[in-house]
Every structure is written in C-alpha cells, then in structure tokens.
Amino acid sequence: MKSYDLIGSIAILNEKVKGKEKLAKELLKNHKNLKTIVARKGVHHGLYRLRKTKHLAGKKTKETVHRENNTLIKLNIDTCYFSPRTASERLRIAKLVKKNETILVMFSGVMPYGIVIARNAKPKKVYGIELNKEAHKYALDNVRLNKLSNIELMRGNVKDIMPRLKIKFNRIIMPLPKTSSRYLSLSLKYLKQKGYLHYYLFSRRVPKKQIKSLKVKKITKLNQIAPGKYKYCIDFQKLA
C-alpha cells in the first residue's frame, strides 16, 4: 500500500507509516509543490465516508485545489470524500461518453466524475446529486472554477430528487461502492433502454453480478482498499 497520497498541495500519509514526522519534513524539503503534510486518523466512517487527518508539517490548512485530467478540483480533505487514486477511472468513464448524452452522477461529492466528463467529452448535460452540504458547496465552486455550463447540481437524497427530475438518462454513475446495492433498483428506473450504468462495489474476488434487464459489458479492477480486497466497477448496459 502506498505510504502517502497527493491531493493538490497536500500529502496525506498512511497512518501505518513509521517515522511520519521525519517523512513529512523530507517531503516538504524535496517537493516544492507541497505546502501541507498530514496523516490519516482512523478509517472512513459515517454517511459521508469521511476520514480525519492530523497536521504534521507545513501550512495548517485542509483545503486545496487538485489538478486532474485537465480539470481543477477544490475541496477540504476532512469534510469531503475524494480519492486521487480513481483519476484514471474517471477518465476511462469520460472516454466512453458519446456526444449529447444526458448523464447522472449519483452521490456526486465535489463532482470529480461530472467535471472530468464535461471537460473531456461532449455530453449534452451532466447532473449531480449529493447529500453532503460541504461537498455540494465545493462542487458548485468547481463548476465555476472549470467554467462549465452543462452541469446541474442538486443537494439532497437521490431517492427524493431523482423522481422530481422526471428524466431518463443515457448513463448513470454510482460511485458509492459500500452501499450502491441499496440504490440499484432506483437507478434502473431512470436509465434509458440501451443506457449504461457504472456500478461500483468492494469485493475480494472478481464480482459475477447478474441482474435481470442488464448486460455486463466490462468489469474493471481498481485500487486495493484492504488486504485482498479491491474496488471494482461493473459497466452494465440496459437491454432493450
């Protein structure tokens, strides 16, 4: 497992790394782009999948702007969930998007999926729904920061908002691997025939998920989240 992650100008050290204070000073000295070094405290927890960090060195801030896939993503690492390890996956999804698609990102956070798609593809419109007030605030900032006009963001529970939209989507993204199964039937209700669903989950083996009305197009193994356990994405297509 990597000893640290980089989000913008902040390096986040793995809590199991030995000699964190020494490593923090070395990182600041050797990487001029880094301004802050923190260490993880505990595991992701709660409804918003947050993880606290402890300041070790440099500027005392938890806010940064992260560069990824021709985009800028502003966030607070303690109040918003964001994984830099999924950057290549976000670009993979963007490259699948066809011109003029209408797309929904459920549990959209600070909107990295939507912003990467809007910047690197040509969708008609991208919708994002997020419950976390802080993440939604940064998502609004990120749309302005990237000067995008084809994104609409809504704050609230997907179960409440999706029926009010009265829209069926060409593509739905579900980046909530721990509990996505609870929302699968909801997503299918608002997915167009022959539309695509990107369903994320945690598993210790390659998932073999068979769902009536859906065809598996591809299964992608992503980052390791525990010994022997990985995040996967299943790309489904809704049958006509």
Residue pairs with C-beta under 8 A, 6 or more apart in sequence:
1 14
1 16
1 224
2 14
3 13
3 14
3 17
3 23
4 11
4 12
4 13
4 14
4 17
4 23
4 27
5 11
5 12
5 83
5 84
5 85
6 12
6 34
6 84
7 64
7 66
7 75
7 77
7 82
7 84
8 64
8 65
8 66
8 67
8 73
9 33
9 34
9 35
9 36
9 64
9 65
10 34
10 35
10 36
10 37
10 38
10 61
10 62
10 64
10 77
11 24
11 27
11 31
11 34
11 36
11 37
11 38
12 38
12 39
12 40
12 53
12 77
13 20
13 23
13 24
13 37
13 38
13 39
13 40
13 56
14 39
14 40
15 39
15 40
15 41
15 42
17 23
17 39
20 39
20 56
21 56
21 57
23 37
24 37
24 39
24 56
24 57
24 58
25 57
27 34
27 37
27 57
28 34
28 37
28 57
28 58
34 58
35 58
35 59
35 61
35 64
36 55
36 57
36 58
36 59
36 60
36 61
36 62
36 64
37 55
37 56
37 57
37 58
38 53
38 54
38 55
38 56
38 62
38 77
39 53
39 54
39 56
40 51
40 52
40 53
41 51
41 52
41 53
41 54
42 51
42 52
43 51
44 50
44 51
44 81
45 51
47 131
47 132
48 80
48 81
48 131
48 132
48 135
49 81
49 178
50 78
50 79
50 80
50 81
51 78
52 78
53 62
53 77
53 78
62 76
62 77
62 78
62 79
63 74
63 75
63 76
63 77
64 74
64 75
64 77
65 72
65 73
65 74
65 145
66 72
66 73
66 74
66 75
66 82
66 84
67 73
68 84
68 87
68 90
68 112
68 116
69 87
69 90
69 91
69 94
69 116
69 119
69 120
70 116
70 119
70 120
71 112
71 115
71 116
71 119
71 142
71 146
72 142
72 145
72 146
73 82
73 110
73 111
73 112
73 115
73 142
74 110
74 138
74 141
74 142
74 145
75 82
75 110
75 135
75 138
76 134
76 138
79 132
79 134
79 135
80 109
80 110
80 132
80 134
80 135
80 138
81 109
81 132
81 135
82 109
82 110
82 112
83 223
85 222
85 223
86 112
86 175
86 222
86 223
86 231
89 220
89 222
89 233
90 112
90 113
90 116
90 117
91 116
91 120
92 220
93 113
93 116
93 117
93 173
93 198
94 116
94 117
94 119
94 120
94 121
95 120
95 121
96 171
96 196
96 235
97 103
97 117
97 121
97 122
97 123
97 171
98 170
99 121
99 122
99 123
100 122
100 123
100 124
101 121
101 123
101 124
101 170
101 171
102 123
102 124
102 125
102 127
102 167
102 169
102 170
102 171
103 114
103 117
103 123
103 125
103 126
103 127
103 169
103 170
103 171
103 172
103 173
104 126
104 127
104 128
104 129
104 162
104 167
104 169
104 171
104 172
104 173
104 190
105 111
105 113
105 114
105 126
105 127
105 128
105 129
105 172
105 173
105 175
106 129
106 158
106 172
106 173
106 174
106 175
106 176
106 183
106 187
107 129
107 130
107 131
107 158
107 174
107 175
107 176
108 114
108 128
108 129
108 130
108 135
108 139
108 153
108 175
109 130
109 132
109 135
109 139
109 175
110 135
110 138
110 139
110 142
111 128
111 130
111 139
111 142
111 143
111 151
111 153
113 173
113 175
114 126
114 127
114 128
114 151
115 142
115 143
115 146
115 148
115 151
117 123
117 126
118 126
118 146
118 148
118 150
118 151
119 146
119 148
123 150
124 150
125 150
125 151
125 152
126 150
126 151
126 152
127 151
127 152
127 153
127 154
127 165
127 167
127 169
128 139
128 151
128 152
128 153
128 154
129 153
129 154
129 155
129 156
129 158
129 161
129 162
130 136
130 139
130 153
130 154
130 155
131 155
131 156
131 157
133 155
136 153
136 155
139 153
140 153
143 151
143 153
154 161
158 183
158 186
159 183
159 186
162 186
162 189
162 190
165 190
167 190
168 190
168 191
168 192
168 195
169 190
169 191
169 192
169 195
170 192
170 195
170 196
171 195
171 196
171 197
171 198
172 187
172 190
172 191
172 195
172 196
172 197
172 198
173 198
174 180
174 183
174 184
174 187
174 197
174 198
174 199
174 200
175 198
175 200
176 183
176 200
177 200
177 201
177 202
177 231
177 232
178 202
180 199
180 200
180 201
181 201
184 199
184 211
187 197
188 197
188 213
188 214
188 238
191 197
191 238
192 238
193 238
193 239
193 240
194 237
194 238
194 239
194 240
195 237
195 238
196 217
196 235
196 236
196 237
196 238
197 214
197 235
197 236
197 237
197 238
198 233
198 234
198 235
198 236
199 209
199 233
199 234
199 235
199 236
200 231
200 232
200 233
201 207
201 209
201 231
201 232
201 234
202 225
202 229
202 230
202 231
202 232
203 229
203 230
203 232
204 228
204 229
204 230
206 219
206 221
206 232
207 219
207 232
207 234
209 216
209 234
210 216
211 236
213 238
213 239
214 236
214 237
214 238
214 239
215 236
215 237
215 238
215 239
216 234
216 235
216 236
217 235
217 236
217 237
218 234
218 235
219 232
219 233
219 234
219 235
220 232
220 233
220 235
221 230
221 232
222 230
222 231
222 232
222 233
223 230
223 231
224 230
225 231
